[in-house]
């Protein structure tokens, strides 16, 4: 079995790693909120986390010079921004 060789650590890669963790964390948040509500829930927090993760992944795609990754994450960023706007528009103001 061939050994997996990791390239030398690049501190710039932290942006992409954090972006990936935040992006995945939005799914965890959605699952927790759904479990608590007892029905599917997609809150503004989910969209906010997606925007943050997508923005970091756009920066990472520029760093690694990946046009495909850049376009996918830029489109995701735009769609999540629209969804966040719609979620804020639809929710009544919270008291806390």
WOZI-V406832 format. One record per residue. N is the residue number from 1. RES is the residue in three letters. OMEGA is omega in degrees with one decimal (* if undefined). NEAR is the number of other C-alpha atoms within 8 Angstrom. D_FIRST is the distance of its C-alpha to the first C-alpha in Angstrom with 1 decimal. Layout:
BEGIN
[[N;RES;OMEGA;NEAR;D_FIRST] [N;RES;OMEGA;NEAR;D_FIRST]]
END
This chain:
BEGIN
[[1;UNK;-179.3;2;0.0] [2;UNK;178.8;3;3.8] [3;UNK;176.1;4;6.5] [4;UNK;179.2;4;9.4] [5;UNK;178.7;4;12.5] [6;UNK;176.1;4;15.8] [7;UNK;177.3;4;18.8] [8;UNK;-177.5;4;21.8] [9;UNK;178.9;5;23.8] [10;UNK;-178.9;6;26.6] [11;UNK;178.0;5;29.5] [12;UNK;179.8;7;30.5] [13;UNK;179.2;9;27.4] [14;UNK;178.8;8;29.2] [15;UNK;179.1;11;31.5] [16;UNK;179.0;12;28.8] [17;UNK;178.0;8;27.1] [18;UNK;177.3;10;30.6] [19;UNK;178.2;14;31.4] [20;UNK;178.9;10;28.4] [21;UNK;179.1;9;29.3] [22;UNK;179.8;12;32.9] [23;UNK;177.8;13;32.2] [24;UNK;179.4;8;30.1] [25;UNK;177.8;9;32.7] [26;UNK;176.3;13;35.3] [27;UNK;178.0;9;33.7] [28;UNK;177.4;8;33.8] [29;UNK;-179.5;9;37.5] [30;UNK;178.9;12;38.3] [31;UNK;179.4;8;36.9] [32;UNK;-179.7;8;38.9] [33;UNK;177.2;10;42.0] [34;UNK;179.8;12;41.7] [35;UNK;-179.5;9;41.4] [36;UNK;-177.9;6;44.4] [37;UNK;-177.8;8;46.5] [38;UNK;177.1;6;45.5] [39;UNK;-178.7;6;45.1] [40;UNK;-179.5;7;43.0] [41;UNK;171.4;8;43.7] [42;UNK;-174.4;9;42.8] [43;UNK;176.0;8;44.8] [44;UNK;178.8;9;45.6] [45;UNK;176.9;7;43.2] [46;UNK;-179.1;12;40.3] [47;UNK;178.9;14;41.5] [48;UNK;177.6;11;42.1] [49;UNK;178.1;12;38.5] [50;UNK;178.1;13;37.2] [51;UNK;179.4;12;39.5] [52;UNK;179.7;11;38.2] [53;UNK;-179.9;14;34.5] [54;UNK;178.8;14;35.2] [55;UNK;177.7;12;37.3] [56;UNK;179.0;12;34.6] [57;UNK;172.4;15;32.0] [58;UNK;177.8;12;34.6] [59;UNK;179.3;10;34.8] [60;UNK;-179.2;11;31.0] [61;UNK;174.9;12;31.0] [62;UNK;-179.2;10;33.7] [63;UNK;-178.0;7;31.8] [64;UNK;176.8;6;28.7] [65;UNK;179.4;6;31.1] [66;UNK;-179.4;8;29.8] [67;UNK;-180.0;8;32.8] [68;UNK;178.5;6;31.1] [69;UNK;178.9;10;30.2] [70;UNK;-177.3;12;33.7] [71;UNK;179.4;8;35.5] [72;UNK;-177.9;8;33.8] [73;UNK;175.3;12;34.4] [74;UNK;177.2;11;37.9] [75;UNK;177.6;8;38.8] [76;UNK;178.2;10;37.4] [77;UNK;179.2;12;39.4] [78;UNK;179.9;8;42.6] [79;UNK;179.3;8;42.2] [80;UNK;176.2;12;41.6] [81;UNK;176.7;11;44.7] [82;UNK;180.0;8;46.7] [83;UNK;177.5;9;45.6] [84;UNK;176.9;11;46.4] [85;UNK;-179.9;8;49.8] [86;UNK;179.3;8;50.5] [87;UNK;178.3;10;49.4] [88;UNK;179.9;8;51.8] [89;UNK;-174.2;6;54.5] [90;UNK;-176.2;6;54.3] [91;UNK;171.4;6;54.1] [92;UNK;-179.8;4;57.3] [93;UNK;178.9;4;57.7] [94;UNK;-178.0;4;56.3] [95;UNK;179.7;3;58.7] [96;UNK;*;2;56.2]]
END
